[in-house]
Amino acid sequence: MIILKMNHREITKKYSELLNKAEYATGRKEVVGLLKKAAKLKSQIEINY
């Protein structure tokens, strides 16, 4: 997994980007997909720290 090789700063940056994209997404499926990816990153942050 790529997530494991990312440090805390990179994970939080990617998490913020995903939430920002989800805020401006138009379709329901697009929003749900982005939020799922963000949730995976958030759980990775909580596991590592």
N, CA, C and O atoms as CSV, one atom per row, in Angstrom:
chain,resi,resn,atom,element,x,y,z
A,1,MET,N,N,0.827,-1.201,0.000
A,1,MET,CA,C,0.000,0.000,0.000
A,1,MET,C,C,0.861,1.251,0.000
A,1,MET,O,O,1.888,1.309,0.676
A,2,ILE,N,N,0.451,2.221,-0.738
A,2,ILE,CA,C,1.179,3.487,-0.819
A,2,ILE,C,C,1.034,4.265,0.484
A,2,ILE,O,O,1.951,4.984,0.881
A,3,ILE,N,N,-0.090,4.130,1.142
A,3,ILE,CA,C,-0.370,4.882,2.360
A,3,ILE,C,C,0.691,4.628,3.427
A,3,ILE,O,O,1.068,5.545,4.156
A,4,LEU,N,N,1.170,3.401,3.523
A,4,LEU,CA,C,2.134,3.054,4.555
A,4,LEU,C,C,3.461,3.780,4.381
A,4,LEU,O,O,4.184,3.986,5.356
A,5,LYS,N,N,3.790,4.168,3.158
A,5,LYS,CA,C,5.058,4.839,2.898
A,5,LYS,C,C,4.972,6.352,3.035
A,5,LYS,O,O,5.983,7.043,2.908
A,6,MET,N,N,3.794,6.866,3.289
A,6,MET,CA,C,3.604,8.303,3.437
A,6,MET,C,C,3.794,8.696,4.896
A,6,MET,O,O,3.425,7.947,5.801
A,7,ASN,N,N,4.367,9.865,5.119
A,7,ASN,CA,C,4.500,10.324,6.503
A,7,ASN,C,C,3.240,11.077,6.923
A,7,ASN,O,O,2.332,11.286,6.119
A,8,HIS,N,N,3.199,11.472,8.171
A,8,HIS,CA,C,2.005,12.110,8.747
A,8,HIS,C,C,1.594,13.358,7.975
A,8,HIS,O,O,0.409,13.557,7.707
A,9,ARG,N,N,2.543,14.186,7.623
A,9,ARG,CA,C,2.235,15.435,6.908
A,9,ARG,C,C,1.635,15.152,5.532
A,9,ARG,O,O,0.679,15.812,5.126
A,10,GLU,N,N,2.185,14.187,4.822
A,10,GLU,CA,C,1.672,13.851,3.500
A,10,GLU,C,C,0.258,13.282,3.583
A,10,GLU,O,O,-0.589,13.589,2.745
A,11,ILE,N,N,0.004,12.446,4.602
A,11,ILE,CA,C,-1.322,11.855,4.769
A,11,ILE,C,C,-2.348,12.933,5.073
A,11,ILE,O,O,-3.436,12.929,4.498
A,12,THR,N,N,-2.016,13.863,5.976
A,12,THR,CA,C,-2.977,14.914,6.320
A,12,THR,C,C,-3.219,15.844,5.139
A,12,THR,O,O,-4.332,16.338,4.961
A,13,LYS,N,N,-2.190,16.090,4.328
A,13,LYS,CA,C,-2.350,16.934,3.147
A,13,LYS,C,C,-3.287,16.261,2.145
A,13,LYS,O,O,-4.189,16.903,1.605
A,14,LYS,N,N,-3.074,14.977,1.899
A,14,LYS,CA,C,-3.924,14.233,0.971
A,14,LYS,C,C,-5.363,14.165,1.497
A,14,LYS,O,O,-6.318,14.274,0.728
A,15,TYR,N,N,-5.507,13.984,2.817
A,15,TYR,CA,C,-6.837,13.947,3.450
A,15,TYR,C,C,-7.572,15.269,3.218
A,15,TYR,O,O,-8.750,15.278,2.861
A,16,SER,N,N,-6.875,16.372,3.421
A,16,SER,CA,C,-7.479,17.695,3.209
A,16,SER,C,C,-7.875,17.898,1.753
A,16,SER,O,O,-8.937,18.451,1.466
A,17,GLU,N,N,-7.023,17.452,0.834
A,17,GLU,CA,C,-7.334,17.583,-0.588
A,17,GLU,C,C,-8.580,16.788,-0.957
A,17,GLU,O,O,-9.421,17.263,-1.721
A,18,LEU,N,N,-8.698,15.573,-0.412
A,18,LEU,CA,C,-9.864,14.746,-0.712
A,18,LEU,C,C,-11.151,15.371,-0.178
A,18,LEU,O,O,-12.180,15.351,-0.854
A,19,LEU,N,N,-11.095,15.921,1.026
A,19,LEU,CA,C,-12.284,16.575,1.579
A,19,LEU,C,C,-12.673,17.804,0.765
A,19,LEU,O,O,-13.858,18.078,0.575
A,20,ASN,N,N,-11.687,18.533,0.290
A,20,ASN,CA,C,-11.955,19.714,-0.525
A,20,ASN,C,C,-12.598,19.308,-1.856
A,20,ASN,O,O,-13.543,19.950,-2.314
A,21,LYS,N,N,-12.078,18.239,-2.472
A,21,LYS,CA,C,-12.664,17.752,-3.715
A,21,LYS,C,C,-14.097,17.280,-3.485
A,21,LYS,O,O,-14.974,17.519,-4.315
A,22,ALA,N,N,-14.332,16.609,-2.357
A,22,ALA,CA,C,-15.671,16.107,-2.049
A,22,ALA,C,C,-16.657,17.257,-1.862
A,22,ALA,O,O,-17.833,17.136,-2.204
A,23,GLU,N,N,-16.178,18.358,-1.324
A,23,GLU,CA,C,-17.043,19.518,-1.103
A,23,GLU,C,C,-17.555,20.088,-2.421
A,23,GLU,O,O,-18.690,20.559,-2.500
A,24,TYR,N,N,-16.719,20.043,-3.450
A,24,TYR,CA,C,-17.095,20.626,-4.736
A,24,TYR,C,C,-17.538,19.594,-5.763
A,24,TYR,O,O,-17.815,19.954,-6.907
A,25,ALA,N,N,-17.611,18.328,-5.388
A,25,ALA,CA,C,-18.041,17.275,-6.312
A,25,ALA,C,C,-19.533,17.416,-6.601
A,25,ALA,O,O,-20.297,17.905,-5.769
A,26,THR,N,N,-19.928,16.982,-7.785
A,26,THR,CA,C,-21.309,17.161,-8.191
A,26,THR,C,C,-22.146,15.898,-8.034
A,26,THR,O,O,-23.313,15.982,-7.652
A,27,GLY,N,N,-21.582,14.745,-8.316
A,27,GLY,CA,C,-22.355,13.507,-8.261
A,27,GLY,C,C,-22.277,12.819,-6.911
A,27,GLY,O,O,-21.292,12.947,-6.183
A,28,ARG,N,N,-23.336,12.087,-6.592
A,28,ARG,CA,C,-23.389,11.378,-5.315
A,28,ARG,C,C,-22.306,10.307,-5.237
A,28,ARG,O,O,-21.640,10.174,-4.211
A,29,LYS,N,N,-22.126,9.544,-6.312
A,29,LYS,CA,C,-21.120,8.481,-6.313
A,29,LYS,C,C,-19.713,9.051,-6.169
A,29,LYS,O,O,-18.864,8.468,-5.494
A,30,GLU,N,N,-19.478,10.172,-6.797
A,30,GLU,CA,C,-18.176,10.826,-6.708
A,30,GLU,C,C,-17.897,11.263,-5.270
A,30,GLU,O,O,-16.795,11.062,-4.759
A,31,VAL,N,N,-18.881,11.851,-4.633
A,31,VAL,CA,C,-18.735,12.306,-3.251
A,31,VAL,C,C,-18.481,11.125,-2.322
A,31,VAL,O,O,-17.584,11.176,-1.481
A,32,VAL,N,N,-19.262,10.071,-2.470
A,32,VAL,CA,C,-19.117,8.899,-1.615
A,32,VAL,C,C,-17.737,8.274,-1.792
A,32,VAL,O,O,-17.103,7.891,-0.809
A,33,GLY,N,N,-17.270,8.168,-3.021
A,33,GLY,CA,C,-15.945,7.605,-3.290
A,33,GLY,C,C,-14.838,8.417,-2.643
A,33,GLY,O,O,-13.920,7.855,-2.046
A,34,LEU,N,N,-14.920,9.727,-2.757
A,34,LEU,CA,C,-13.904,10.598,-2.156
A,34,LEU,C,C,-13.936,10.523,-0.636
A,34,LEU,O,O,-12.888,10.527,0.010
A,35,LEU,N,N,-15.132,10.454,-0.062
A,35,LEU,CA,C,-15.240,10.364,1.391
A,35,LEU,C,C,-14.715,9.030,1.913
A,35,LEU,O,O,-14.143,8.974,3.002
A,36,LYS,N,N,-14.905,7.957,1.149
A,36,LYS,CA,C,-14.363,6.651,1.550
A,36,LYS,C,C,-12.840,6.673,1.548
A,36,LYS,O,O,-12.205,6.143,2.461
A,37,LYS,N,N,-12.256,7.287,0.520
A,37,LYS,CA,C,-10.798,7.406,0.456
A,37,LYS,C,C,-10.278,8.235,1.628
A,37,LYS,O,O,-9.260,7.898,2.234
A,38,ALA,N,N,-10.982,9.320,1.942
A,38,ALA,CA,C,-10.586,10.174,3.061
A,38,ALA,C,C,-10.693,9.417,4.378
A,38,ALA,O,O,-9.847,9.592,5.255
A,39,ALA,N,N,-11.707,8.588,4.532
A,39,ALA,CA,C,-11.875,7.808,5.761
A,39,ALA,C,C,-10.735,6.814,5.939
A,39,ALA,O,O,-10.267,6.597,7.056
A,40,LYS,N,N,-10.287,6.207,4.838
A,40,LYS,CA,C,-9.153,5.282,4.906
A,40,LYS,C,C,-7.897,6.016,5.370
A,40,LYS,O,O,-7.140,5.508,6.198
A,41,LEU,N,N,-7.686,7.209,4.832
A,41,LEU,CA,C,-6.515,7.991,5.236
A,41,LEU,C,C,-6.598,8.401,6.693
A,41,LEU,O,O,-5.600,8.361,7.412
A,42,LYS,N,N,-7.796,8.799,7.136
A,42,LYS,CA,C,-7.961,9.214,8.533
A,42,LYS,C,C,-7.691,8.047,9.468
A,42,LYS,O,O,-7.072,8.227,10.516
A,43,SER,N,N,-8.146,6.852,9.106
A,43,SER,CA,C,-7.880,5.697,9.959
A,43,SER,C,C,-6.387,5.390,9.983
A,43,SER,O,O,-5.864,4.945,11.004
A,44,GLN,N,N,-5.704,5.621,8.879
A,44,GLN,CA,C,-4.251,5.410,8.829
A,44,GLN,C,C,-3.541,6.410,9.744
A,44,GLN,O,O,-2.555,6.056,10.390
A,45,ILE,N,N,-4.022,7.638,9.806
A,45,ILE,CA,C,-3.444,8.651,10.692
A,45,ILE,C,C,-3.613,8.210,12.144
A,45,ILE,O,O,-2.681,8.305,12.943
A,46,GLU,N,N,-4.822,7.721,12.482
A,46,GLU,CA,C,-5.108,7.317,13.858
A,46,GLU,C,C,-4.313,6.085,14.266
A,46,GLU,O,O,-3.936,5.958,15.431
A,47,ILE,N,N,-4.052,5.183,13.341
A,47,ILE,CA,C,-3.273,3.976,13.641
A,47,ILE,C,C,-1.816,4.342,13.904
A,47,ILE,O,O,-1.202,3.824,14.838
A,48,ASN,N,N,-1.268,5.223,13.092
A,48,ASN,CA,C,0.154,5.572,13.211
A,48,ASN,C,C,0.437,6.506,14.379
A,48,ASN,O,O,1.545,6.500,14.916
A,49,TYR,N,N,-0.542,7.307,14.781
A,49,TYR,CA,C,-0.252,8.299,15.827
A,49,TYR,C,C,-1.272,8.222,16.882
A,49,TYR,O,O,-1.212,8.974,17.856
